[in-house]
Amino acid sequence: MVVCLVVLGSVDLDLRQATLTGGSVTIVVVGVLGPVDVYSPEGLNAEVRALSILGHADANGNDLAQRGSPLSRLVSLSALMGVDIWRVPLTWGQRSWPQVIHAIRRGEHLLPPGA
């Protein structure tokens, strides 16, 4: 379990190289005024349960998860903030952290491989 408490700040949580021994990870976010971005590999199931006041909580990217895939569970209570899980393509494994963030901002994670 990962717990993120945010007040006037931001959190970037990179799970791309994580090994989920129990088959799942639960991320609990409680905060006000600040974004939380969780970066996970494509193929990981994402479950989002949230109460957001003047904000959002969402799973983004290509949903390629199959039955039996590991699970990332996001539970959020937030106000005035965005909480997102970003599914990062497996082919981006060698990209640096800034390269991944810039590519996601450009929407490259939504393109089919090789496009």
C-alpha positions as CSV (number, residue, x, y, z in Angstrom):
1,M,0.0,0.0,0.0
2,V,1.2,3.5,-0.9
3,V,-0.3,6.5,0.9
4,C,0.0,10.0,-0.6
5,L,-1.0,13.0,1.5
6,V,-0.9,16.2,-0.6
7,V,-1.4,19.8,0.4
8,L,-0.3,22.5,-2.1
9,G,2.2,20.1,-3.8
10,S,2.5,17.4,-6.4
11,V,3.3,13.7,-6.5
12,D,4.8,11.7,-9.4
13,L,4.8,8.0,-8.5
14,D,6.6,5.8,-11.0
15,L,5.6,2.1,-10.9
16,R,7.0,1.2,-14.3
17,Q,9.7,-1.0,-12.9
18,A,7.9,-2.2,-9.7
19,T,7.5,-5.8,-8.9
20,L,4.0,-6.5,-7.4
21,T,4.6,-9.5,-5.2
22,G,0.9,-9.7,-4.1
23,G,-0.4,-9.2,-7.6
24,S,-1.8,-5.7,-6.7
25,V,-0.9,-2.4,-5.2
26,T,-3.3,0.0,-3.5
27,I,-2.6,3.7,-3.7
28,V,-4.5,5.9,-1.3
29,V,-4.5,9.7,-2.1
30,V,-5.8,12.3,0.2
31,G,-5.2,15.9,-0.7
32,V,-6.0,19.5,-1.6
33,L,-4.6,21.6,-4.4
34,G,-2.0,19.5,-6.2
35,P,-1.8,16.9,-8.9
36,V,-0.9,13.2,-8.3
37,D,0.3,11.2,-11.3
38,V,0.9,7.5,-11.1
39,Y,2.9,6.0,-14.0
40,S,2.3,2.2,-14.5
41,P,3.1,-0.1,-17.4
42,E,0.5,-1.0,-20.0
43,G,-1.1,-4.3,-19.2
44,L,-1.7,-3.5,-15.5
45,N,-5.4,-3.4,-14.6
46,A,-6.4,-0.1,-13.1
47,E,-9.3,0.5,-10.8
48,V,-10.1,4.0,-9.7
49,R,-12.5,4.9,-6.8
50,A,-12.6,8.5,-6.0
51,L,-14.5,11.4,-4.4
52,S,-13.2,14.5,-6.1
53,I,-14.5,18.0,-5.4
54,L,-13.7,20.4,-8.2
55,G,-11.1,18.0,-9.6
56,H,-10.9,14.5,-11.2
57,A,-9.5,11.0,-10.8
58,D,-9.0,8.9,-13.9
59,A,-7.0,6.1,-15.6
60,N,-5.5,7.2,-18.9
61,G,-3.7,5.5,-21.8
62,N,-4.2,2.2,-23.7
63,D,-6.1,-0.4,-21.7
64,L,-4.4,-3.6,-22.7
65,A,-4.9,-5.4,-19.4
66,Q,-6.0,-9.0,-19.6
67,R,-7.7,-11.2,-17.1
68,G,-5.3,-12.2,-14.3
69,S,-3.0,-9.2,-14.9
70,P,-1.7,-7.4,-11.8
71,L,-4.0,-4.6,-10.4
72,S,-3.3,-1.0,-9.4
73,R,-6.1,0.2,-7.2
74,L,-6.4,4.0,-6.7
75,V,-8.5,5.3,-3.9
76,S,-8.8,9.0,-3.7
77,L,-10.4,11.7,-1.6
78,S,-9.4,15.1,-3.0
79,A,-10.4,18.7,-3.6
80,L,-9.2,21.0,-6.3
81,M,-6.8,18.5,-7.7
82,G,-6.3,15.9,-10.4
83,V,-5.4,12.3,-9.7
84,D,-4.4,10.2,-12.6
85,I,-3.0,6.7,-13.5
86,W,-1.1,6.9,-16.7
87,R,-0.5,3.5,-18.5
88,V,2.9,3.9,-20.1
89,P,3.7,1.7,-23.1
90,L,6.1,-1.2,-22.4
91,T,8.3,-0.1,-25.3
92,W,9.1,3.1,-23.4
93,G,11.2,1.2,-20.8
94,Q,14.4,2.8,-21.8
95,R,13.1,6.4,-21.8
96,S,14.1,8.7,-19.1
97,W,11.6,10.2,-16.7
98,P,11.4,13.6,-18.4
99,Q,11.0,11.9,-21.8
100,V,8.1,9.8,-20.6
101,I,6.3,12.9,-19.1
102,H,6.8,15.0,-22.3
103,A,5.6,12.1,-24.5
104,I,2.5,11.7,-22.4
105,R,1.8,15.4,-22.6
106,R,2.0,15.2,-26.4
107,G,-0.4,12.2,-26.4
108,E,2.1,9.7,-27.7
109,H,1.0,7.0,-25.3
110,L,-2.4,6.8,-27.1
111,L,-0.8,6.0,-30.5
112,P,-0.5,2.4,-31.7
113,P,3.1,1.0,-31.5
114,G,5.1,1.9,-34.6
115,A,2.8,4.8,-35.6
